[in-house]
Amino acid sequence: MDLGKLNSVISNFDNIHILCLGDVMLDRFVYGSASRISPEAPIPVLGITHQQSMLGGAGNVIRNILSLGGQATLIALVGDDADGHEVESLLAKEQKLNSAIVNSGRRPTTVKTRFIADGQQLLRADAEVNHNVAEDTARRLLEEYEKALGSADVVILSDYAKGVLSDQVLKHAISLAKKANVPIIADPKSTDFSRYEGVTLLTPNRKEMIAASGHPCSSDSEVETAASHILSKLQINGLLITRSEAGMSLVTKAETAHIPAQAREVFDVSGAGDSVIACLSLAMGAGASVVDAAYLANLAGSIVVAKTGTAAVTQVELCASFNRVKSNQPITRFLLYPKQKKLLMGGGLAV
């Protein structure tokens, strides 16, 4: 890894265009104070002080792409309702964004409402349906996707299991991107990874990886075994497994890298995966190797978990974090195994 080149990769994010297809939703936060118990039931009473709404799901991926300096196109579905109109209004405020929102009168907009008392989340209420989109709706989504593909440097498939990325949509979206020679990064929700066959990189979390592979994923070696099991069965170039406090593991057919988590106080993990995939796609689009892109994505994830709510990482924050880590060389526990050769960054060969 040439850390000196990664600053130029980050500065090149401004020139990268990401096409995101997936499940957009509205994240609503209701804030207040809970100082008494309800006389009707043994539950706290939330005295509401204010509310806030922001883009969630694939919309949060877009927010992170834009805050990191990139350009984006979002292809997604909303209902013909007030929440859907609010999503469209929020999207319209974003600069450097093209959106092709398909409106459906047959399903509601997905809304996740979090009730927060004195900084503590009390309850989350979800309004959603998760059945697959109808054939005519899938066709409209794919038409918009195909039109946008020509300007894309990287495709993100942001799956939140709300029905947009049906088998039909996934198959055609992956096929079209491969024909256009555009890298595809998929954030899976289904534990059947065969649905994403053909993608360049799949980004499951540890729980999803365990369910899909049937293998434990506690240690580095266990993650490698689980990933190798998946890669031996499916036409997927590589897996980037997010492992919470253990960092990330990148496993491809050519190399394996274990990237440690950056030590930070964790306030909220909401949307951290969105920050990771946004940074990963921009870095790959800007010419970084998949290992270097994963390294930057890990930094982005460490920044966002120190924030509250569904937050986004800025390019300034990423640069500051990268330069801080770079100045504290050597990097410990970054292990890279190209073709069985074990290399410990900053410390020579590992034995």
C-alpha positions in Angstrom: 0.0 0.0 0.0 1.3 3.4 -1.0 -0.2 5.7 1.6 1.2 8.7 -0.2 -1.0 8.2 -3.2 -4.2 7.9 -1.2 -4.5 11.7 -0.6 -4.8 12.1 -4.4 -7.4 9.3 -4.5 -9.5 11.2 -2.0 -9.1 14.5 -3.8 -10.2 12.7 -7.0 -13.6 11.8 -5.5 -15.0 15.0 -7.0 -14.7 13.5 -10.5 -16.3 10.2 -9.8 -20.0 9.4 -10.6 -21.7 6.6 -8.7 -25.0 5.0 -9.8 -27.0 3.6 -6.9 -30.0 1.3 -7.3 -31.8 0.2 -4.2 -34.2 0.7 -1.4 -34.6 4.4 -0.4 -36.4 5.2 2.8 -37.2 8.1 5.1 -35.4 8.2 8.5 -37.4 10.2 10.9 -36.1 11.1 14.4 -38.5 12.3 17.1 -36.6 13.9 20.0 -37.8 14.8 23.5 -37.5 14.0 27.2 -39.0 11.2 29.3 -39.5 12.3 32.9 -42.5 10.2 33.9 -44.2 6.9 33.4 -47.5 6.6 31.7 -50.5 5.9 33.9 -52.0 3.7 31.2 -49.1 1.3 30.9 -45.6 0.8 32.4 -43.9 2.8 29.6 -42.2 6.2 29.6 -44.0 9.2 28.2 -42.0 11.1 25.6 -42.5 14.8 25.7 -41.6 15.8 22.1 -39.4 18.8 21.6 -38.5 18.5 17.9 -38.4 16.2 14.9 -36.0 15.7 12.0 -36.2 13.7 8.8 -33.4 12.6 6.5 -32.8 10.2 3.6 -32.2 6.6 4.7 -31.3 3.3 3.1 -30.0 3.9 -0.4 -30.7 7.5 0.3 -28.1 7.5 3.0 -25.6 5.9 0.7 -26.2 8.9 -1.7 -25.8 11.4 1.2 -22.4 9.9 2.0 -21.3 9.8 -1.7 -22.1 13.5 -2.0 -20.6 14.6 1.4 -17.4 12.8 0.4 -17.3 14.9 -2.8 -18.6 12.5 -5.4 -21.4 12.8 -7.9 -24.4 10.4 -7.9 -27.5 9.1 -9.6 -30.2 7.3 -7.5 -32.7 4.9 -9.0 -35.3 4.0 -6.3 -39.0 3.6 -5.5 -41.3 5.6 -3.3 -45.0 5.5 -2.7 -47.5 8.0 -3.9 -47.9 9.5 -0.4 -46.7 12.4 1.8 -43.6 10.5 2.9 -42.7 9.8 -0.7 -43.1 13.5 -1.6 -40.8 14.3 1.4 -38.1 11.9 0.1 -38.3 13.6 -3.3 -38.1 17.0 -1.7 -35.0 16.0 0.2 -33.4 14.6 -2.9 -34.1 17.8 -4.8 -32.0 19.8 -2.3 -28.9 17.7 -3.0 -26.4 19.2 -5.4 -24.4 16.9 -7.8 -27.3 14.4 -7.7 -29.5 13.0 -10.4 -32.4 11.1 -9.2 -34.9 9.0 -11.2 -37.5 8.1 -8.6 -40.2 5.7 -9.7 -43.5 6.5 -8.0 -45.9 3.6 -7.1 -49.4 3.9 -5.9 -49.5 0.3 -4.9 -47.1 0.4 -1.9 -46.1 3.0 0.8 -42.8 4.7 1.2 -40.6 3.0 3.7 -40.3 5.1 6.9 -38.3 4.3 10.0 -39.2 6.5 13.0 -36.9 6.6 16.0 -38.1 8.0 19.3 -35.2 9.4 21.3 -35.4 10.6 24.9 -32.5 12.5 26.4 -30.1 10.9 23.9 -31.4 7.4 24.4 -33.4 5.6 21.7 -36.6 4.3 23.2 -38.3 2.7 20.2 -38.1 2.4 16.5 -41.4 2.1 14.5 -41.2 0.9 10.9 -43.9 1.6 8.2 -43.0 -0.6 5.2 -43.9 -3.5 2.9 -41.2 -5.8 1.6 -42.7 -7.8 -1.2 -41.0 -7.7 -4.6 -41.9 -4.9 -7.0 -44.4 -5.8 -9.7 -43.1 -6.6 -13.2 -44.1 -3.2 -14.7 -42.4 -1.4 -11.8 -39.3 -3.5 -12.2 -39.2 -2.6 -15.9 -39.5 1.1 -15.1 -36.6 0.9 -12.6 -34.4 -0.9 -15.1 -35.2 1.5 -17.9 -34.0 4.4 -15.7 -31.0 2.4 -14.6 -29.9 1.6 -18.1 -30.2 5.2 -19.1 -28.0 6.3 -16.2 -25.4 3.5 -16.6 -23.4 5.3 -19.4 -22.2 8.0 -17.0 -21.4 5.7 -14.1 -17.9 4.9 -12.9 -19.2 2.4 -10.3 -22.6 0.8 -9.5 -23.9 0.3 -6.0 -26.7 -2.1 -5.4 -28.1 -1.1 -2.0 -30.3 -3.9 -0.8 -32.5 -3.4 2.3 -34.9 -6.2 1.5 -37.8 -3.8 0.8 -38.5 -5.2 -2.6 -36.7 -3.1 -5.2 -33.9 -5.5 -5.7 -36.0 -8.5 -6.7 -34.3 -11.4 -8.5 -35.4 -10.0 -11.8 -34.0 -6.5 -11.1 -30.8 -7.9 -9.7 -30.1 -10.2 -12.6 -30.7 -7.5 -15.2 -28.9 -4.8 -13.3 -25.7 -6.9 -12.8 -25.8 -8.1 -16.4 -26.1 -4.6 -17.8 -23.2 -3.3 -15.7 -21.0 -6.2 -16.7 -21.7 -5.5 -20.3 -20.8 -1.9 -19.8 -17.6 -2.9 -17.9 -18.7 -1.0 -14.8 -17.6 -2.4 -11.4 -20.5 -3.5 -9.2 -20.5 -3.3 -5.4 -23.5 -4.9 -3.7 -24.5 -4.5 0.0 -26.6 -7.7 0.6 -29.5 -8.2 2.8 -30.4 -11.7 1.6 -28.4 -14.6 3.0 -28.6 -16.3 -0.4 -25.5 -14.7 -1.9 -26.2 -16.5 -5.3 -28.7 -13.7 -5.9 -25.7 -11.3 -6.3 -23.6 -13.6 -8.6 -21.6 -11.6 -11.0 -20.8 -8.6 -8.8 -17.3 -7.3 -8.4 -17.5 -7.0 -4.6 -20.0 -8.1 -2.0 -20.0 -6.3 1.4 -21.8 -8.4 4.0 -21.5 -7.8 7.8 -20.4 -10.6 10.1 -23.9 -11.8 10.9 -24.8 -12.0 7.2 -21.6 -13.8 6.4 -22.2 -16.4 9.1 -25.8 -17.0 7.8 -24.7 -17.2 4.1 -21.7 -19.4 4.6 -22.7 -21.6 7.5 -19.3 -21.0 9.1 -18.2 -19.1 12.2 -16.6 -15.7 11.6 -15.0 -14.7 14.9 -11.3 -14.9 14.1 -9.4 -13.8 11.0 -8.8 -17.5 9.9 -12.5 -18.3 10.4 -13.5 -15.4 8.2 -11.0 -16.5 5.5 -12.5 -20.0 5.5 -16.1 -18.7 5.3 -15.2 -16.3 2.5 -13.3 -19.0 0.5 -16.3 -21.3 0.8 -18.5 -18.6 -0.8 -16.0 -17.7 -3.5 -15.5 -21.3 -4.5 -19.2 -21.7 -5.2 -20.2 -18.3 -6.8 -18.9 -16.1 -9.5 -18.1 -13.1 -7.2 -14.7 -11.5 -7.4 -14.4 -10.7 -3.7 -16.0 -10.1 -0.3 -15.4 -7.2 2.1 -16.8 -8.4 5.5 -17.4 -5.7 8.1 -16.7 -7.1 11.6 -17.6 -4.2 14.0 -14.9 -3.9 16.6 -12.7 -6.4 14.7 -12.5 -4.1 11.7 -12.9 -5.5 8.2 -11.7 -8.4 6.2 -11.2 -8.3 2.4 -11.0 -11.7 0.7 -10.6 -12.1 -3.0 -9.2 -15.0 -5.1 -5.9 -13.2 -5.3 -5.4 -11.7 -1.8 -6.6 -11.4 1.7 -6.4 -8.3 3.9 -7.5 -7.8 7.6 -7.9 -4.2 8.4 -8.2 -3.2 12.1 -10.9 -0.9 13.4 -9.7 2.6 14.3 -10.1 3.2 18.0 -13.0 5.6 18.5 -15.8 6.0 21.0 -18.9 4.5 19.4 -22.0 6.6 19.7 -24.3 5.1 17.0 -23.7 2.5 14.3 -26.8 3.5 12.3 -25.9 3.7 8.7 -22.2 2.9 9.1 -22.4 0.3 6.3 -23.7 3.0 4.0 -20.7 5.2 4.7 -18.4 2.2 4.1 -19.8 1.3 0.7 -20.0 5.0 -0.4 -16.3 5.5 0.3 -15.3 2.1 -1.1 -17.1 2.8 -4.4 -15.6 6.3 -4.7 -12.1 5.1 -4.0 -12.4 2.2 -6.5 -13.8 4.7 -9.1 -10.9 7.0 -8.4 -8.4 4.3 -9.3 -7.5 2.8 -5.9 -6.8 -0.9 -5.6 -9.5 -2.8 -3.8 -7.2 -3.1 -0.8 -6.5 0.6 -0.6 -10.2 1.3 -1.2 -11.1 -1.0 1.7 -8.6 0.8 3.9 -10.2 4.2 3.2 -13.7 2.7 3.6 -12.7 1.4 7.1 -11.6 4.9 8.0 -15.0 6.3 6.9 -16.8 3.7 9.0 -14.8 4.6 12.1 -15.7 8.3 11.6 -19.4 7.8 11.3 -19.9 5.6 14.3 -18.6 8.4 16.4 -21.7 10.5 15.3 -25.3 10.2 16.4 -28.2 9.4 14.1 -28.0 8.4 10.4 -24.9 10.5 9.7 -22.6 11.1 6.7 -18.8 11.4 6.4 -17.3 14.4 4.8 -14.3 14.5 2.5 -12.6 16.9 5.0 -13.2 14.4 7.9 -11.8 11.5 5.8 -8.7 13.5 4.8 -8.1 14.5 8.4 -8.5 10.9 9.7 -6.3 9.5 7.0 -3.5 12.1 7.6 -3.7 11.4 11.3 -3.3 7.7 10.8 -0.6 8.2 8.2 1.5 10.3 10.6 1.4 7.5 13.2 3.1 4.8 11.2 3.5 1.9 11.4 0.0 0.6 11.0 -0.5 -2.4 13.2 -2.4 -5.6 12.4 -2.9 -4.7 8.7 -2.3 -8.1 7.2 -2.1 -8.7 3.5 -1.7 -12.1 2.0 -1.0 -12.0 -1.8 -0.6 -15.6 -3.1 0.2 -17.1 0.3 2.8 -14.4 1.2 2.1 -12.8 4.5 3.0 -9.1 4.7 2.6 -7.0 7.9 2.4 -3.3 6.9 5.0 -1.3 8.7 6.6 -4.3 10.2 8.1 -6.4 7.4 7.2 -10.0 6.9 4.8 -11.7 9.3 5.5 -15.2 10.5 
